[in-house]
Amino acid sequence: MKSGNQDKAEGKFHQAKGKIKEVAGKIIDKPELEIEGKTEHSAGKMQDKVGDLKKAVDK
C-alpha cells in the first residue's frame, strides 16, 4: 500500500498533467483531449485527498 505522502505527490502530478492536457485540448480544439485532461485532473484531486486521509489515519 502506498504511503499518504506518495499518494499526495502522485495526485499533484496527475492534477498538473491533467490541467496541461485540458489546456492543450482547448488550444488545438480537441474536445476529447480536454475531457481526458479534466478527468485526470479530477482523479488527481481524489488521489491527493486519499493521501490526506491516509496521513490522518496514521497519526
Protein Blocks (a to p, Z undefined) as FASTA:
>chain_A
ZZfklmmmmmmmmmmmmmmmmmmmmmnopaklmmmmmmmmmmmmmmmmmmmmmmmmmZZ
